[in-house]
Amino acid sequence: MAQSKNSEILSKKLHQIDSNFEDFVNAYGSITIEEKKIKETKAPSSRSKSRKRNGSKFRRPRNETQENDTSSGKSPRCSKELNESDSKECIKNWTREWIWYFMENNDSSLYIFPRPILGKIPNFLYSKDAARLLTRLKEFKDASIIKVDSSMSLMPLRELVLQNKEFLYSNVRNLVRRDFLYCINSIDLKNKRDFAIASTKKGLITYGKPIRIGLKSLIRKIDIFVVGSVAVCRNGVRLGTGKGIIDIEWGILYDAGAVDEKTIVVTVVADDQVVGDDVLPSWVQNEHDLPVDIIITPTKVLKVVPKLKKPCCGILVNLLTDEMKETIPSLKFYDF
C-alpha cells in the first residue's frame, strides 16, 4: 500500500515537472531533451561548429508526440520503469538542461568564454559581486582555511580569498598526473599581478604546492568548502554537471579528516541558477549528494534553513567508475 502511494506521488511530481518544462519550452523555444554523453571529448572540428550556437540543435522534431502517459508506470521522457532512483535522475537532468539552455540563449548573463556552456559550470557575469558578498559574511571572516573549486566562475572569489586569508585550497582535476588539491600561501604573492595569476588554474600550479591526500597530517581542517553549480534550490539541493566529481572530492577530504558535517558548504551562482522546491524538491537528494548551506548570488545571500544532511562517509566504492579512477589521481591512494 505504501509503495503504491509512493509511486503515485512520484508520478504526480514527474507530471508537474514535465508541465513546468513544457511552459518553459513554450516561452523560450523548442528543445530536445536527450541523455547527453558529456564524458565524450569533442573532436576539434565539432567543437568549432558548436561555437556557432545553432539554435536548431535544441529544436524538438515536429513529429514528436507531446503526450504525457504516466499511467503506464513510465516517465513521459524516460524509457525506464518509474522508480524513485530513475525519477530523481530525470528531474536532475531536466533541471540541468533547463538552466543550460536558458543561460546559453541569454547572452546578457554569461561571459563569452567558455561557450557553449552545455556540460559546464556557467561562467556568469557579476561573479565578482557575488564573491564580495561572501567576504562580508561572518562565516567568511571567522574561517581560517577556505577551499574554492577551480571553476572559472569562482576565479574572482579565489583572488579575494588570497587577499584576505593566509591560505587558499583549490583543485586541478583535469591534470591526470597531479593531485587535485593545491595550497597557495598568500605570503608568496608580492603584487596584484601575482594575486590575479594565482587565482587561475595555471596559477594554482605556479604558486601552489600539491598536497598528497595520503599524508593526512599535511591537510588542515577546511572551514568553508565553496563549489560552483549548474543549479541550486533554496532548500539546499545542488546540481553540478552530473559527473559526481564534487561528491568524490568531498569523500576524499572526509576520509582525510579535512571536512565533516560542520564544514560550511557554499555555492556561488547567478540569480537565474536558483530554482524553487517545485523544480528541485528535497527528496531528489541522494545520500552521497553534497548539499549547500549558503547560496550566494550577485544580488543576495540565501542561508538554507533547515540544513540538509551532508554525506557522513568517505569514498563509496560502488559509485566509482573507471574514468573517475583514472582522472582523479588521489584515488590511487585507495586500495579498491
One Martini backbone bead per residue (centre of mass of N, CA, C, O) as a GRO file, in nm:
protein
  336
    1MET     BB    1   0.059   0.061  -0.022
    2ALA     BB    2   0.303   0.251   0.014
    3GLN     BB    3   0.422   0.202  -0.267
    4SER     BB    4   0.176   0.311  -0.426
    5LYS     BB    5   0.181   0.597  -0.306
    6ASN     BB    6   0.470   0.669  -0.394
    7SER     BB    7   0.421   0.634  -0.699
    8GLU     BB    8   0.203   0.856  -0.717
    9ILE     BB    9   0.385   1.092  -0.627
   10LEU     BB   10   0.596   1.063  -0.852
   11SER     BB   11   0.399   1.104  -1.088
   12LYS     BB   12   0.309   1.390  -1.010
   13LYS     BB   13   0.589   1.521  -1.013
   14LEU     BB   14   0.659   1.458  -1.308
   15HIS     BB   15   0.414   1.609  -1.426
   16GLN     BB   16   0.489   1.885  -1.309
   17ILE     BB   17   0.770   1.913  -1.437
   18ASP     BB   18   0.673   1.875  -1.728
   19SER     BB   19   0.490   2.124  -1.730
   20ASN     BB   20   0.710   2.331  -1.666
   21PHE     BB   21   0.878   2.263  -1.919
   22GLU     BB   22   0.664   2.336  -2.130
   23ASP     BB   23   0.650   2.633  -2.052
   24PHE     BB   24   0.942   2.692  -2.124
   25VAL     BB   25   0.930   2.613  -2.422
   26ASN     BB   26   0.707   2.820  -2.502
   27ALA     BB   27   0.887   3.072  -2.414
   28TYR     BB   28   1.199   2.974  -2.548
   29GLY     BB   29   1.150   2.716  -2.704
   30SER     BB   30   1.256   2.437  -2.869
   31ILE     BB   31   1.363   2.121  -2.729
   32THR     BB   32   1.593   1.855  -2.681
   33ILE     BB   33   1.580   1.585  -2.465
   34GLU     BB   34   1.884   1.423  -2.375
   35GLU     BB   35   2.127   1.189  -2.333
   36LYS     BB   36   2.430   1.306  -2.256
   37LYS     BB   37   2.781   1.257  -2.352
   38ILE     BB   38   2.992   1.429  -2.167
   39LYS     BB   39   3.251   1.243  -2.154
   40GLU     BB   40   3.289   1.310  -2.438
   41THR     BB   41   3.521   1.422  -2.656
   42LYS     BB   42   3.563   1.667  -2.868
   43ALA     BB   43   3.631   1.742  -3.167
   44PRO     BB   44   3.767   2.012  -3.312
   45SER     BB   45   3.553   2.039  -3.539
   46SER     BB   46   3.296   2.025  -3.352
   47ARG     BB   47   3.368   2.266  -3.168
   48SER     BB   48   3.356   2.493  -3.381
   49LYS     BB   49   3.055   2.446  -3.450
   50SER     BB   50   2.929   2.492  -3.160
   51ARG     BB   51   2.994   2.809  -3.146
   52LYS     BB   52   2.745   2.896  -3.328
   53ARG     BB   53   2.478   2.829  -3.191
   54ASN     BB   54   2.263   2.650  -3.315
   55GLY     BB   55   1.924   2.630  -3.261
   56SER     BB   56   1.860   2.342  -3.390
   57LYS     BB   57   1.983   2.158  -3.155
   58PHE     BB   58   1.706   2.228  -2.971
   59ARG     BB   59   1.500   2.114  -3.162
   60ARG     BB   60   1.199   1.980  -3.195
   61PRO     BB   61   1.050   1.747  -3.344
   62ARG     BB   62   0.745   1.768  -3.506
   63ASN     BB   63   0.660   1.443  -3.462
   64GLU     BB   64   0.659   1.464  -3.166
   65THR     BB   65   0.521   1.363  -2.893
   66GLN     BB   66   0.312   1.522  -2.617
   67GLU     BB   67   0.251   1.293  -2.445
   68ASN     BB   68   0.149   1.206  -2.099
   69ASP     BB   69   0.230   0.881  -1.968
   70THR     BB   70   0.182   0.765  -1.629
   71SER     BB   71  -0.005   0.506  -1.613
   72SER     BB   72   0.226   0.292  -1.717
   73GLY     BB   73   0.494   0.356  -1.528
   74LYS     BB   74   0.617   0.590  -1.710
   75SER     BB   75   0.809   0.823  -1.815
   76PRO     BB   76   0.761   1.057  -2.070
   77ARG     BB   77   1.110   1.085  -2.096
   78CYS     BB   78   1.138   0.782  -2.004
   79SER     BB   79   1.202   0.430  -2.059
   80LYS     BB   80   1.192   0.372  -1.775
   81GLU     BB   81   1.090   0.264  -1.499
   82LEU     BB   82   0.916   0.374  -1.233
   83ASN     BB   83   1.135   0.517  -0.993
   84GLU     BB   84   1.311   0.683  -0.767
   85SER     BB   85   1.586   0.695  -0.913
   86ASP     BB   86   1.483   0.781  -1.196
   87SER     BB   87   1.333   1.036  -1.105
   88LYS     BB   88   1.573   1.192  -1.002
   89GLU     BB   89   1.739   1.196  -1.268
   90CYS     BB   90   1.531   1.334  -1.445
   91ILE     BB   91   1.506   1.597  -1.284
   92LYS     BB   92   1.803   1.675  -1.297
   93ASN     BB   93   1.833   1.679  -1.607
   94TRP     BB   94   1.619   1.888  -1.667
   95THR     BB   95   1.743   2.118  -1.504
   96ARG     BB   96   2.007   2.142  -1.651
   97GLU     BB   97   1.890   2.195  -1.935
   98TRP     BB   98   1.737   2.443  -1.862
   99ILE     BB   99   1.973   2.622  -1.769
  100TRP     BB  100   2.157   2.597  -2.016
  101TYR     BB  101   1.958   2.706  -2.226
  102PHE     BB  102   1.883   2.976  -2.101
  103MET     BB  103   2.178   3.094  -2.073
  104GLU     BB  104   2.277   3.051  -2.367
  105ASN     BB  105   2.018   3.248  -2.464
  106ASN     BB  106   2.146   3.466  -2.239
  107ASP     BB  107   2.397   3.680  -2.293
  108SER     BB  108   2.368   3.877  -2.032
  109SER     BB  109   2.477   3.625  -1.820
  110LEU     BB  110   2.752   3.582  -1.992
  111TYR     BB  111   3.040   3.493  -2.087
  112ILE     BB  112   3.213   3.415  -2.372
  113PHE     BB  113   3.385   3.239  -2.172
  114PRO     BB  114   3.270   2.941  -2.200
  115ARG     BB  115   3.155   2.813  -2.521
  116PRO     BB  116   2.940   2.629  -2.458
  117ILE     BB  117   2.774   2.529  -2.140
  118LEU     BB  118   2.737   2.250  -2.194
  119GLY     BB  119   2.860   2.063  -1.923
  120LYS     BB  120   2.891   2.326  -1.743
  121ILE     BB  121   2.994   2.580  -1.549
  122PRO     BB  122   2.877   2.881  -1.534
  123ASN     BB  123   3.015   3.194  -1.657
  124PHE     BB  124   2.914   3.455  -1.488
  125LEU     BB  125   2.811   3.752  -1.435
  126TYR     BB  126   2.902   3.916  -1.145
  127SER     BB  127   3.090   3.727  -0.963
  128LYS     BB  128   3.233   3.946  -0.792
  129ASP     BB  129   2.986   4.037  -0.632
  130ALA     BB  130   2.942   3.765  -0.495
  131ALA     BB  131   3.219   3.746  -0.359
  132ARG     BB  132   3.185   3.998  -0.180
  133LEU     BB  133   2.947   3.893  -0.013
  134LEU     BB  134   3.102   3.662   0.121
  135THR     BB  135   3.328   3.840   0.267
  136ARG     BB  136   3.098   3.971   0.472
  137LEU     BB  137   3.072   3.726   0.625
  138LYS     BB  138   3.119   3.569   0.921
  139GLU     BB  139   3.213   3.296   0.813
  140PHE     BB  140   3.455   3.415   0.658
  141LYS     BB  141   3.600   3.570   0.889
  142ASP     BB  142   3.631   3.296   1.073
  143ALA     BB  143   3.798   3.168   0.862
  144SER     BB  144   4.098   2.993   0.770
  145ILE     BB  145   4.000   2.761   0.568
  146ILE     BB  146   3.961   2.771   0.206
  147LYS     BB  147   3.776   2.597  -0.039
  148VAL     BB  148   3.806   2.636  -0.400
  149ASP     BB  149   3.697   2.591  -0.683
  150SER     BB  150   3.810   2.583  -1.041
  151SER     BB  151   3.608   2.754  -1.149
  152MET     BB  152   3.568   3.039  -1.334
  153SER     BB  153   3.340   3.171  -1.150
  154LEU     BB  154   3.566   3.157  -0.891
  155MET     BB  155   3.809   3.348  -0.943
  156PRO     BB  156   3.739   3.604  -0.774
  157LEU     BB  157   3.733   3.449  -0.503
  158ARG     BB  158   4.023   3.347  -0.496
  159GLU     BB  159   4.147   3.630  -0.487
  160LEU     BB  160   4.005   3.724  -0.221
  161VAL     BB  161   4.117   3.505  -0.040
  162LEU     BB  162   4.420   3.584  -0.080
  163GLN     BB  163   4.372   3.883   0.035
  164ASN     BB  164   4.237   3.769   0.332
  165LYS     BB  165   4.417   3.508   0.342
  166GLU     BB  166   4.673   3.280   0.385
  167PHE     BB  167   4.494   3.046   0.258
  168LEU     BB  168   4.447   2.826  -0.039
  169TYR     BB  169   4.220   2.591  -0.156
  170SER     BB  170   4.258   2.382  -0.448
  171ASN     BB  171   4.193   2.249  -0.785
  172VAL     BB  172   4.327   1.995  -1.033
  173ARG     BB  173   4.135   1.771  -1.230
  174ASN     BB  174   4.269   1.781  -1.544
  175LEU     BB  175   4.537   1.642  -1.419
  176VAL     BB  176   4.647   1.325  -1.408
  177ARG     BB  177   4.954   1.373  -1.265
  178ARG     BB  178   4.788   1.523  -1.040
  179ASP     BB  179   4.685   1.652  -0.772
  180PHE     BB  180   4.385   1.820  -0.683
  181LEU     BB  181   4.538   1.951  -0.433
  182TYR     BB  182   4.601   2.295  -0.341
  183CYS     BB  183   4.840   2.530  -0.186
  184ILE     BB  184   4.822   2.879  -0.111
  185ASN     BB  185   5.047   3.128  -0.013
  186SER     BB  186   5.011   3.469   0.021
  187ILE     BB  187   5.311   3.543   0.088
  188ASP     BB  188   5.415   3.470  -0.216
  189LEU     BB  189   5.261   3.733  -0.288
  190LYS     BB  190   5.358   4.065  -0.411
  191ASN     BB  191   5.121   4.135  -0.621
  192LYS     BB  192   4.848   4.178  -0.820
  193ARG     BB  193   4.943   3.982  -1.039
  194ASP     BB  194   4.981   3.737  -0.858
  195PHE     BB  195   4.686   3.716  -0.763
  196ALA     BB  196   4.560   3.680  -1.043
  197ILE     BB  197   4.719   3.425  -1.129
  198ALA     BB  198   4.655   3.244  -0.873
  199SER     BB  199   4.335   3.222  -0.957
  200THR     BB  200   4.422   3.029  -1.160
  201LYS     BB  201   4.499   2.723  -1.276
  202LYS     BB  202   4.798   2.784  -1.340
  203GLY     BB  203   4.855   2.930  -1.067
  204LEU     BB  204   4.829   2.682  -0.884
  205ILE     BB  205   5.095   2.556  -0.994
  206THR     BB  206   5.293   2.795  -0.961
  207TYR     BB  207   5.210   2.868  -0.637
  208GLY     BB  208   5.144   2.587  -0.558
  209LYS     BB  209   5.106   2.305  -0.334
  210PRO     BB  210   5.097   1.982  -0.325
  211ILE     BB  211   4.859   1.754  -0.173
  212ARG     BB  212   4.877   1.457  -0.022
  213ILE     BB  213   4.629   1.254   0.085
  214GLY     BB  214   4.808   1.037   0.236
  215LEU     BB  215   4.900   1.304   0.406
  216LYS     BB  216   4.710   1.407   0.661
  217SER     BB  217   4.901   1.611   0.820
  218LEU     BB  218   4.889   1.835   0.573
  219ILE     BB  219   4.580   1.867   0.633
  220ARG     BB  220   4.365   2.106   0.693
  221LYS     BB  221   4.095   2.231   0.819
  222ILE     BB  222   3.790   2.297   0.666
  223ASP     BB  223   3.555   2.561   0.682
  224ILE     BB  224   3.519   2.627   0.364
  225PHE     BB  225   3.314   2.497   0.088
  226VAL     BB  226   3.349   2.583  -0.253
  227VAL     BB  227   3.101   2.579  -0.518
  228GLY     BB  228   2.982   2.508  -0.810
  229SER     BB  229   2.688   2.544  -1.035
  230VAL     BB  230   2.399   2.484  -1.222
  231ALA     BB  231   2.204   2.423  -0.972
  232VAL     BB  232   1.986   2.567  -0.707
  233CYS     BB  233   1.820   2.535  -0.402
  234ARG     BB  234   1.679   2.672  -0.118
  235ASN     BB  235   1.698   2.375   0.028
  236GLY     BB  236   2.016   2.275  -0.085
  237VAL     BB  237   2.001   2.165  -0.356
  238ARG     BB  238   2.256   2.035  -0.579
  239LEU     BB  239   2.392   2.093  -0.916
  240GLY     BB  240   2.595   1.974  -1.137
  241THR     BB  241   2.712   1.806  -1.425
  242GLY     BB  242   2.692   1.476  -1.339
  243LYS     BB  243   2.990   1.340  -1.247
  244GLY     BB  244   3.063   1.350  -0.921
  245ILE     BB  245   3.320   1.513  -0.828
  246ILE     BB  246   3.246   1.660  -0.563
  247ASP     BB  247   3.168   1.404  -0.408
  248ILE     BB  248   3.451   1.283  -0.422
  249GLU     BB  249   3.608   1.509  -0.285
  250TRP     BB  250   3.458   1.491  -0.019
  251GLY     BB  251   3.534   1.196   0.043
  252ILE     BB  252   3.839   1.237   0.054
  253LEU     BB  253   3.836   1.463   0.277
  254TYR     BB  254   3.688   1.293   0.487
  255ASP     BB  255   3.904   1.071   0.512
  256ALA     BB  256   4.125   1.306   0.593
  257GLY     BB  257   3.970   1.517   0.799
  258ALA     BB  258   3.886   1.806   0.647
  259VAL     BB  259   3.582   1.713   0.665
  260ASP     BB  260   3.237   1.776   0.778
  261GLU     BB  261   2.925   1.854   0.903
  262LYS     BB  262   3.051   2.154   0.985
  263THR     BB  263   3.108   2.225   0.712
  264ILE     BB  264   3.083   2.492   0.500
  265VAL     BB  265   2.859   2.512   0.224
  266VAL     BB  266   2.921   2.688  -0.084
  267THR     BB  267   2.749   2.875  -0.341
  268VAL     BB  268   2.818   3.035  -0.665
  269VAL     BB  269   2.565   3.222  -0.843
  270ALA     BB  270   2.324   3.295  -1.039
  271ASP     BB  271   2.002   3.388  -1.021
  272ASP     BB  272   1.906   3.182  -1.255
  273GLN     BB  273   2.013   2.917  -1.075
  274VAL     BB  274   1.768   2.959  -0.891
  275VAL     BB  275   1.538   2.736  -0.746
  276GLY     BB  276   1.260   2.566  -0.661
  277ASP     BB  277   1.080   2.308  -0.509
  278ASP     BB  278   0.922   2.235  -0.779
  279VAL     BB  279   1.201   2.142  -0.916
  280LEU     BB  280   1.386   2.077  -0.630
  281PRO     BB  281   1.329   1.857  -0.430
  282SER     BB  282   1.460   1.704  -0.149
  283TRP     BB  283   1.414   1.394  -0.252
  284VAL     BB  284   1.657   1.401  -0.476
  285GLN     BB  285   1.846   1.342  -0.255
  286ASN     BB  286   2.128   1.179  -0.195
  287GLU     BB  287   2.348   1.047   0.027
  288HIS     BB  288   2.610   1.149  -0.162
  289ASP     BB  289   2.505   1.427  -0.179
  290LEU     BB  290   2.595   1.770  -0.189
  291PRO     BB  291   2.499   2.018  -0.003
  292VAL     BB  292   2.395   2.344   0.096
  293ASP     BB  293   2.407   2.638   0.317
  294ILE     BB  294   2.500   2.860   0.098
  295ILE     BB  295   2.376   3.125  -0.119
  296ILE     BB  296   2.540   3.306  -0.385
  297THR     BB  297   2.475   3.615  -0.535
  298PRO     BB  298   2.496   3.929  -0.675
  299THR     BB  299   2.219   4.012  -0.477
  300LYS     BB  300   2.240   3.757  -0.264
  301VAL     BB  301   2.169   3.584   0.052
  302LEU     BB  302   2.126   3.226   0.116
  303LYS     BB  303   2.001   3.053   0.394
  304VAL     BB  304   1.968   2.733   0.496
  305VAL     BB  305   1.632   2.640   0.625
  306PRO     BB  306   1.699   2.366   0.683
  307LYS     BB  307   1.957   2.160   0.683
  308LEU     BB  308   2.111   1.938   0.505
  309LYS     BB  309   2.253   1.639   0.493
  310LYS     BB  310   2.564   1.532   0.497
  311PRO     BB  311   2.807   1.333   0.408
  312CYS     BB  312   2.909   1.056   0.639
  313CYS     BB  313   3.146   0.980   0.423
  314GLY     BB  314   3.338   0.850   0.205
  315ILE     BB  315   3.423   0.646  -0.022
  316LEU     BB  316   3.213   0.498  -0.273
  317VAL     BB  317   3.292   0.236  -0.460
  318ASN     BB  318   3.017   0.179  -0.624
  319LEU     BB  319   3.042   0.486  -0.768
  320LEU     BB  320   3.286   0.414  -0.925
  321THR     BB  321   3.470   0.475  -1.208
  322ASP     BB  322   3.720   0.436  -1.427
  323GLU     BB  323   3.746   0.737  -1.493
  324MET     BB  324   3.781   0.840  -1.206
  325LYS     BB  325   4.042   0.675  -1.142
  326GLU     BB  326   4.209   0.822  -1.375
  327THR     BB  327   4.135   1.150  -1.314
  328ILE     BB  328   4.189   1.085  -0.994
  329PRO     BB  329   4.481   1.045  -0.837
  330SER     BB  330   4.396   1.009  -0.528
  331LEU     BB  331   4.262   0.721  -0.569
  332LYS     BB  332   4.540   0.559  -0.558
  333PHE     BB  333   4.540   0.540  -0.234
  334TYR     BB  334   4.338   0.326  -0.285
  335ASP     BB  335   4.215  -0.012  -0.203
  336PHE     BB  336   3.992  -0.167  -0.428
   0.00000   0.00000   0.00000
